[in-house]
Amino acid sequence: MFTFFKQKASNLYPGYFALVMATGALSIGTYLLGMVLIAKLLFWINVAAYLSLWLLNMIRLFSYFPGMAADLTSHTIGPGFFTWVAGTSMFGCQLIIVTNHYQMATYLWGLAILLWLVIMYTFFSAVTIRQDKPAIAEGINGAWLIVAVATHSISILGTLLSPHIERGQGVVLFSTLCMYFLGCMLYLNIITLIFYRFMFVKLEHSALTPPYWINMGAVAITTLAGSSLILHAAEWPLLVEITPFLKGFTLFFWIMGTWWIPLMLILMIWRHLYHRYPMTYDPQFWGMAFPLAMYTTSTYQLSKALRVPFLTVIPRFMIYIALAAWIFIFFGMLHHMLFKKHGDGSSASITM
């Protein structure tokens, strides 16, 4: 049994915690929309996924450390490690909203902050000082935006925890506000490079991988982080003072995320129908499931934060699209795990 897990861990895709991110966001969205049974089923699936991924990553850390270190310092693979942060935070949010467990969520928030510090400064230091840097066409992809997603996920979890903190509530909300603005800065910087790569560098259809959906998903979670702060504004005077700014800034990011959806759909059609690129399972597809689920959840919360109930029309039909995408990818993952033959030529960096 240990040999089996060790084999799976040896080439584990660093961004696999996107599975936890997608499942957590979808569970929260279904819960908010009254689909409680589905939300709780997704919660238990996420418990199994979160613990399994930690087990596999700990095996890889202690048994294959050089490979993991090389991945963490890679321009193309390294950003995937930020799913560890976002997955941990989203699981914590899921614990609060779906099961009302605050104590474990508090521990997960602390773990997410620690992971954020280690991964953030290891990755950015390594890619800054390395000598053999790739060209922008090879070095930048949608996965880089998980840096912003991870930052905003910590903001959201801290904001949800703030009403249940007896001492230092103002400090917690100040830190979540800072993480919100930091995530906004990171998104705007990185999306500028990605937009330049889209518009002015040749883009092969094979290079249009599912993580590019995080172009939309990153602003969806930005919307959720801003909406959470607005909904908790009464807990801290400074938030009350800047609420008008937060409302405008959050709406700005939601509009940006909405703009991305038709473009990403068109590019998917161009890749898979026009160029007939096979749609076989790849763990990177969780980078598409997460944005769809997060857009659904964030739009619902934005409608409450801005007091515009007509916006709830969007999540009430988007939830079914997000569910369909999650089910399709989940069963693709199960088929891949159960029936994939060892040594079939698949890329080692994306196997599980």
C-alpha positions in Angstrom: 0.0 0.0 0.0 2.8 2.4 0.9 4.5 1.6 -2.4 1.3 2.5 -4.2 1.1 5.9 -2.5 4.8 6.5 -3.0 4.4 5.9 -6.7 1.5 8.3 -6.9 3.4 10.9 -4.9 6.6 10.8 -6.9 5.3 12.9 -9.8 2.3 14.5 -8.1 1.1 17.7 -9.9 1.8 20.5 -7.4 -1.5 22.3 -8.3 -3.7 19.3 -7.4 -5.2 21.3 -4.4 -7.2 23.0 -7.1 -9.5 20.0 -6.6 -10.1 21.1 -3.0 -10.6 24.7 -4.2 -13.2 23.8 -6.8 -15.0 21.4 -4.5 -15.0 23.9 -1.6 -16.3 26.8 -3.7 -19.0 24.6 -5.3 -20.1 23.3 -1.9 -20.4 26.8 -0.5 -22.3 28.0 -3.6 -24.8 25.1 -3.4 -25.3 25.7 0.3 -26.0 29.4 -0.2 -28.5 28.5 -2.9 -30.4 26.0 -0.7 -28.9 22.8 -2.1 -27.9 21.6 1.4 -27.7 17.9 0.6 -25.3 18.4 -2.3 -23.3 20.9 -0.3 -22.7 18.4 2.5 -21.9 15.6 0.1 -19.3 17.8 -1.5 -18.0 18.6 2.0 -17.3 15.0 2.8 -15.7 14.5 -0.6 -13.5 17.5 0.1 -12.5 16.0 3.5 -11.2 12.9 1.7 -9.5 14.9 -1.0 -7.8 17.3 1.4 -6.4 14.6 3.6 -5.3 12.4 0.7 -3.5 15.3 -1.0 -1.7 16.2 2.2 -0.6 12.5 2.6 0.7 12.4 -0.9 2.5 15.7 -0.7 4.1 14.8 2.6 5.4 11.5 1.1 6.7 13.5 -1.8 8.3 16.1 0.5 10.3 13.5 2.5 10.9 11.0 -0.3 11.4 13.2 -3.4 12.4 16.5 -2.0 14.8 17.5 -4.9 12.0 17.1 -7.4 9.6 19.1 -5.3 12.1 21.9 -4.7 12.8 22.0 -8.5 9.0 22.4 -9.1 8.6 25.1 -6.5 11.3 27.2 -8.1 10.0 26.7 -11.7 8.3 29.5 -13.6 5.8 27.2 -15.1 5.1 24.7 -12.3 5.9 26.7 -9.2 2.6 28.8 -9.1 0.7 25.5 -8.6 2.0 25.4 -5.0 -0.2 28.3 -4.2 -3.2 26.0 -4.5 -2.0 24.6 -1.2 -2.8 27.9 0.4 -6.1 28.5 -1.5 -7.2 24.9 -0.9 -6.6 25.2 2.8 -8.4 28.5 3.1 -11.4 27.3 1.0 -11.7 24.2 3.1 -11.7 26.4 6.2 -14.5 28.6 4.6 -16.4 25.4 3.8 -16.1 24.3 7.4 -17.6 27.6 8.6 -20.4 28.0 6.1 -21.5 24.4 5.6 -20.8 22.8 9.0 -20.4 25.8 11.4 -17.0 24.6 12.7 -15.0 27.6 13.7 -12.2 26.1 15.8 -10.8 23.9 13.1 -11.2 26.7 10.6 -9.1 28.9 12.8 -6.2 26.4 12.7 -6.5 26.1 9.0 -6.3 29.9 8.7 -3.0 29.8 10.6 -1.8 27.0 8.4 -2.8 28.9 5.2 -0.9 32.0 6.4 2.2 30.0 7.1 2.1 28.2 3.8 1.5 31.6 2.1 4.7 33.1 3.7 6.9 30.1 2.8 5.6 29.6 -0.8 5.3 33.2 -1.7 8.8 34.3 -0.8 10.5 31.0 -1.8 8.9 31.1 -5.3 9.3 34.8 -6.0 12.9 34.9 -4.7 13.9 31.9 -6.8 12.4 33.1 -10.1 13.8 36.6 -9.5 17.4 35.6 -9.0 17.7 32.6 -11.4 19.9 33.1 -14.4 18.2 31.0 -17.1 14.8 32.7 -17.2 12.3 31.6 -19.9 10.7 33.9 -22.5 7.3 35.3 -21.6 5.6 32.9 -24.0 7.0 29.9 -22.0 7.2 31.4 -18.5 3.7 33.0 -18.0 0.4 31.2 -17.8 -2.9 31.4 -16.0 -1.6 29.4 -13.1 0.4 32.5 -12.0 -2.9 34.1 -11.0 -3.3 31.5 -8.2 -0.9 33.8 -6.3 -3.7 36.4 -6.1 -6.3 33.6 -5.5 -4.3 32.3 -2.5 -3.9 35.9 -1.1 -7.7 36.6 -1.4 -8.6 33.2 0.1 -6.8 34.1 3.3 -8.6 37.4 3.4 -12.0 35.6 3.0 -11.4 33.0 5.7 -10.1 35.7 8.2 -13.1 37.9 7.6 -15.5 34.9 8.2 -13.7 34.2 11.4 -13.6 37.8 12.7 -17.0 37.8 14.4 -15.9 34.8 16.6 -12.6 36.3 17.7 -12.9 37.8 21.2 -9.7 39.8 21.2 -8.0 41.6 18.4 -10.9 41.7 16.0 -9.7 45.0 14.6 -6.3 43.5 13.9 -7.8 40.5 12.1 -10.0 42.7 9.9 -7.1 45.0 9.2 -5.0 42.1 8.1 -7.8 40.7 5.9 -8.3 44.2 4.3 -4.5 44.4 3.6 -4.6 40.9 2.0 -7.5 41.9 -0.1 -5.7 45.0 -1.5 -2.5 43.0 -1.9 -4.3 40.3 -3.9 -5.8 43.1 -6.1 -2.3 44.4 -6.8 -1.0 40.9 -7.6 -3.9 40.2 -10.0 -3.5 43.5 -11.9 0.3 43.0 -12.3 0.0 39.4 -13.5 -3.0 39.8 -15.7 -1.2 42.6 -17.6 1.5 40.1 -18.5 -1.0 37.5 -19.5 -3.1 39.9 -21.6 0.1 41.0 -23.4 0.9 37.3 -24.0 -2.6 36.8 -25.4 -2.6 39.8 -27.7 1.0 40.1 -28.9 2.7 36.7 -28.6 1.8 33.7 -30.8 -0.6 31.4 -28.9 -0.7 27.8 -30.0 -4.0 26.0 -29.3 -2.0 23.4 -27.3 -0.7 26.1 -25.0 -4.2 27.3 -24.0 -4.4 25.1 -21.0 -7.3 25.0 -18.5 -5.6 27.2 -15.9 -6.2 30.2 -18.2 -9.7 30.1 -16.8 -8.2 31.5 -13.6 -8.1 34.8 -15.6 -11.7 34.8 -14.6 -11.5 32.8 -11.3 -9.0 35.2 -9.7 -11.3 38.1 -10.1 -14.3 36.0 -9.0 -12.5 35.3 -5.7 -11.5 39.0 -5.5 -15.3 39.8 -5.7 -16.0 37.3 -2.9 -13.2 38.8 -0.7 -14.6 42.3 -1.3 -18.1 41.3 -0.7 -17.2 39.5 2.5 -15.5 42.7 3.8 -18.6 44.8 2.9 -20.9 42.3 4.7 -18.8 42.5 7.8 -18.2 46.2 7.7 -20.3 46.9 10.8 -17.7 45.1 12.9 -15.0 47.7 12.4 -15.3 51.5 12.0 -12.6 51.7 9.3 -14.5 49.3 7.1 -17.6 51.4 7.5 -15.7 54.5 6.3 -14.3 52.9 3.2 -17.4 50.8 2.3 -18.3 53.0 -0.7 -14.8 52.5 -2.1 -15.0 48.8 -1.5 -18.3 48.5 -3.3 -17.0 50.3 -6.4 -13.7 48.4 -6.4 -15.5 45.0 -5.9 -18.0 45.7 -8.6 -15.1 46.7 -10.9 -13.5 43.2 -10.4 -16.8 41.4 -10.9 -17.4 43.1 -14.2 -13.8 42.1 -15.3 -14.5 38.5 -14.4 -17.8 38.5 -16.3 -16.0 39.9 -19.3 -13.6 37.0 -19.3 -16.3 34.3 -19.5 -17.4 34.6 -23.2 -13.8 35.0 -24.4 -12.6 31.9 -22.5 -15.6 30.0 -24.0 -14.7 31.1 -27.5 -11.1 30.1 -27.0 -12.2 26.7 -25.7 -14.2 26.1 -28.8 -11.2 27.2 -30.9 -9.0 24.7 -29.1 -11.2 21.7 -28.8 -13.7 21.9 -31.7 -11.8 23.9 -34.4 -8.4 22.3 -33.7 -9.9 19.0 -32.4 -7.5 19.0 -29.4 -8.5 16.0 -27.2 -10.4 16.7 -24.0 -8.8 13.9 -22.0 -8.5 14.2 -18.2 -5.7 16.5 -16.9 -5.5 17.6 -13.3 -5.2 21.1 -14.7 -8.9 21.0 -15.5 -9.6 21.7 -11.8 -8.3 25.1 -12.7 -11.4 25.5 -14.9 -13.9 24.0 -12.4 -12.8 26.3 -9.6 -13.5 29.6 -11.5 -17.0 28.5 -12.6 -17.9 27.6 -9.0 -16.3 30.7 -7.5 -18.0 33.0 -10.0 -21.3 31.5 -8.9 -20.6 31.9 -5.2 -19.1 35.4 -5.5 -22.0 36.7 -7.6 -24.5 35.5 -5.0 -22.5 37.3 -2.2 -22.1 40.4 -4.3 -25.8 40.7 -4.8 -26.2 40.7 -0.9 -23.3 43.1 -0.4 -24.6 45.6 -3.0 -28.2 45.0 -2.2 -29.1 44.2 -5.9 -31.2 41.0 -5.7 -31.6 40.8 -9.5 -28.0 39.6 -9.7 -29.1 36.3 -8.0 -30.5 35.2 -11.4 -26.9 34.6 -12.5 -25.8 32.1 -9.8 -29.2 30.3 -10.0 -28.3 29.1 -13.5 -24.5 29.2 -13.2 -24.6 26.7 -10.4 -25.8 24.0 -12.8 -23.0 24.8 -15.2 -20.5 24.7 -12.3 -21.9 21.4 -11.1 -21.8 19.8 -14.6 -18.2 20.8 -15.0 -17.2 19.5 -11.6 -19.0 16.1 -12.2 -17.4 15.8 -15.7 -13.9 16.4 -14.3 -14.4 14.4 -11.2 -15.5 11.2 -13.1 -12.7 11.9 -15.5 -10.3 11.9 -12.6 -11.7 8.6 -11.2 -11.4 7.0 -14.7 -7.9 8.2 -15.0 -6.9 6.9 -11.6 -8.5 3.5 -12.0 -7.8 2.6 -15.6 -4.7 4.6 -16.6 -1.9 2.1 -17.4 1.5 2.8 -15.9 4.0 4.0 -18.5 1.4 5.0 -21.1 3.4 8.1 -22.1 1.5 10.7 -20.1 3.3 13.6 -18.8 4.8 12.8 -15.4 4.2 16.3 -14.1 0.5 16.0 -14.4 -0.2 12.5 -13.2 -1.8 11.3 -10.0 
